[in-house]
Amino acid sequence: MTAATPDAPLWEPSPERIEAAAVTRFQSWAASRFGAPADGGYAALHRWSVDELDTFWQAVAEWFDIRFSTPYESVIGDRTMPGATWFPGATLNYAEHALRTAEDRADTPALLYVDETHTQVPISWSDLRRQVGALAAELRALGVTPGDRVSGYLPNIPQAVVAFLATAAVGGVWTSCAPDFGARSVLDRFQQIEPVVLFTVDGYRYGGKEHDRTETVAELRRELPTLRAVVHIPLLGTDAPEGALAWAALTSADTEPVFEQVPFDHPLWVLYSSGTTGLPKAIVQSQGGILLEHFKQIGLHCDLGPEDRFFWYTSTGWMMWNFLVSGLLTGTTVVLYDGSPGYPDVSAQWRIAEQTGATLYGTSAAYVMACRKAGIHPGRDFDLSRVQCVATTGSPLPPDGFRWLHDEVADDLWIASVSGGTDVCSCFAGAVPTLPVHIGELQAPCLGTDLQSWDPSGKPLTGEVGELVVTNPLPSMPIRFWNDPDGSRYHDSYFDMYPGVWRHGDWITITDRGSVIIHGRSDSTLNRQGVRMGSADIYEAVERLPEIRESLVIGIEEPDGGYWMPLFVHLAEGATLDDDLRAAIKATIRENLSPRHVPDEVIEVPAIPHTLTGKRIEVPVKRLLQGTELAKAVNPGSVDNLDLLHFYAELAANRRR
């Protein structure tokens, strides 16, 4: 395939692929059953899905055979945001749907577990169902009732999936943190929701080393007074500490699972915002809302079914773990990888994709760009013939990332850059198997998602940068935040700018062809002379330079009416920030973006600070540079390396002198 011109797609699905896609079959079925448009392709289907919202979600429920144990009175009760109600009167259970493939394919793998030794451990559908049944019975024996919170301090291992599904089966509310989170970070999250059970490991392996967590677990036990039970999973082989229950004893019985039938809007899990400027928001999503949204995403957008293998590099502290586990809904084999993304070398994830036969492999844009900088050749060095799609999220995939995947993995590769959020545990825009892929663009808004770009007055924009808004409710929008009795924190997080309309906090452009470009967070917006600019655009340009490992750009409104925009750069090994490199950085930005994007200063830093889920920290750094004290500018438990922030605090102090 020749290189794409600005208007030509990088990739187009073949007619055979379009015909075989589940979304094509869904459209044809919905046309005959519900009056969806039979012609006009995805664009027509999407328009119908937002114009006829009730009918669309009813069609999704029927297409995926949602088992309502009591029928619903209507699809949407109240559609006001916040507060929309879905399928009132209905009862169901998420875990029942996640495990129903065991009825037909008992001996095939539901899970494939891989650690840094790259040894594969399959867990069959029948064994997964048996373990969930055994553990659910034990949870009930411990007194766990619907609505009780159950927590996991666990890596991405099969036991985490079993514990989550058993919790959902009894109607409990699941929440988890990865074991690389320190005690304070975990307590900032778990203390808010007061769990009654804690599942925990004794430690974990990462980067070829063992990391003991017994002292952290002891602190969690001391500081979580609501715990009735602690379950010990001996990942490093230690005995259960005093008073803790042994995992093996709770999961050894051959017990058929009993699925508590709960209301559609019954809480399924609590996810957390990054919490960089205060306590993390405890985001509650419902059993029914997640069930429908994830069936739609995984079955239609990701096009996954029983013959597929779904691998996404993630940890239990990131919403993508929850999304990955929902691959079970479509009968898909889920690949769990526990370890460093780059151990023993930067090719690690590609090696796992090869070994597990992944058909959809998901990763971060940062990993793709790291592979590009390292000069690796996955398509040459690994058999990736089963990989049909590489999906990325976490940050926008730069144009060079699209080109690299096309050139170095396969020229007939479906590249799905997706964007959504922990807030909905899903995507607003991204993967569509029947549409072309254009460099630097997300393929389209997702079905049922009335995604728009708005100016400050609420006017929709096409071809211009605006705020990402969603004007219709989604089933997986939070039912509430924990400890937010009047809903004010929830309202202020999304609905303060445009009443009744979800504002997500991203800058986007919706193109004339209906694709979507993400420009970065709007709450750390660069605004020079009234022109708004996305930080992601600058990162993409700067990090093309081999000397730049990573960068961070901040815009500061100064008291005298001026505007200071520094660019902080973490250099590659052996690079020096001299006049030549500064000139190259500014020239790259000027040529690829505009003179207005060129920073006032380029400043070398020892590293770029991130949240615990790997996102660059922009807002707290801006607050520090504006003179806010470190203790007030950032929640220390939310940062991967707090020491890095002292650099910015000292820089701000020196500028004020």
C-alpha positions, 0 to 999 in steps of 0.5 A: 500500500502506498503512503497515505496522502493527507486526505487518503486513508492509511487503511481501509477494510476489505469488502469481505471484512466489512461483510463479516463484521458484527456491526454490519450484521447488527445493522442489517438485523436492526433494520428489519427488526427496529427500523434502523437504516439498511443503507448508508453504512456506519454513519447512518447507523450512528445517526439512528443510534443517537436520534432513536436512543431508546430503540437503539439500546433496546436493540443492543439488549436483544442482539446480545440476549441480555437475560433480564430476570424481571422485565423492564418497564421502559428503556429510559425512564428519566433522560435528564443528565445527571440522573438518567435512569435506564431499564427501570424495573429490570433485574439481572446480573453481570457475572451471569453474562460473563460466565455463560460461555461456560455452558457451551465451551467448558474446556476452552480457555476463558483466561490466558495468564502470562507473567514475566517468564512468558509461561502461559497458564490457561484457565478454562471456562468451566474452571473459572465458573467453578472458582467463581461459584466456590468463592461467591458461596464463601463471600456469602458465608462471610456475610457479604450482601448486595451493596457491600464493598469488596476490595482487591490489592492485586496485580493483573492475575486470574485471582483478580478476575475470580474475585471480581466476578464472585463479588458481582455474583453476590451483588457486592461492589468491587474496587481494586488497586494495583500493588505498585500503589503505596499504602497512602494511595490505596487508603485514599481510595479504599477508606472512602468506600469502607470495604468489608473484604480485602483480597491481597497478594504478598507481593508482585514481580516487575522488571525481573525483581520481586517486590514484597508488599507484606508491610503495606498489606499490614498497614491497609488492615490496620487502617481499614476498620470495616474489614471483616475478612482478608484473603491472602493470595501467595504470589511470592509463596508466603504463608497467610499472615495471622487472621487472614484466609487462604485463597486456595481454601476459598476456591477449592469447592465444586460449587455452581455459582448463584447469581444475585438478581439485582436492579439494573442500576445496582452498583457493579464497581467503584473506579477512581479518578487520578486524584492529582489535586485532592482525594480521587473521585470514587466513581460508581457504575452500574451492573446493567449500564456496564453490561450493555455498554461493554457488550456494545463496545467489545462485540460491535466496536472491537468486533470480538467473539468466541474465536478471538483472543483479547490482550490489553496491557493494563493493571488493576488500577486502570479502567482498561482492566475492567474493560479487558475483563468484559471481553468474557461477555462475548465469549472471548479469551482474555489474555492477562499479562502481569509484569513490566511492559518493557521487560526483558526488553522493549519488545515484550508486549509484541512477544506476548501478542505472538505467543498468545495468538492475540487477535486484538492487542491494546496498549498505550500510545506511549508504548508505541512511540517508545517502540518507534524510538527504539527502532524495533521491527515487530512485524519482522521479528514476531509472527503477528499474523493473528493480530487483526487490530492494534488499539491504543489509548491513554493519550492520543496516538501521534501521526508518527505512531500510526505510520510506524504501526502501519510500516512496522507491524502490517500494512493491512492492520486496523489501527484503533486509537480510542478515547473515553475515560474512567468516568464512563469506563468506555470510549466516546470515539474510536474503533469501527471495523467497517471504516477507514483509518486516517492518520492521527484520527479516531475513526468515529464517535461510538454508537449511542454516543452523541459526541459533539465539539462545542464552543464556549457558548454551546455552538456545535463546531465542525473542523474546529477545536472545541470542548468534547461534549456528549448531549445524550446519556450513556448507560455507563455514566456514573450513577453517582460518586461515593460520599457525594450525597447531594450529587454536587461533586458529580454535577460540578465535574461534568455539568457545570459548563453546559447544563444538562450536557456532559463536558468531558474536559478534552479538546477535540475536532470533529472533521468533515468526514466524521472522524475525531481528533483529540488535542489533549485536556482542556483543563490545562489548556494553552491559550495564547492571544485567545487561540486555544492549543492542545498540549498533545499536539506539541508533545507529538511534534517535540517527541519526534526528535530522537534527543527527547524522551518525553516532554511537558508543556504548561501555559501560565497566565501572569498577574501583569497580563502576560503569558509564560509557556515553558516546555520541559524536556526529559532528554534521551541518554547522551543528549545535551540541551544546548543551543542547537537542540533548543533551536531544533525543538523550536523549529520543529514546533514552528514547522509542524504546528505554528509560531504561536505554539513555540514555547517561551523557554525550553527547560531540561528536567530529570524526568516528567511526573505522571499519575499512578496510571501513567498520565502526564501531570499538567494541572498540578505543575501549572498550580506549582508554577503559579505559586501554590504550595506543593502540599496544596497543589497535588495529592502526594498519593496520586503521583508516581514520583513526588520528588520530581515535583520539587523541581517545579516548586523551586523553579516557581520560587526562583521566578518570584524572587 
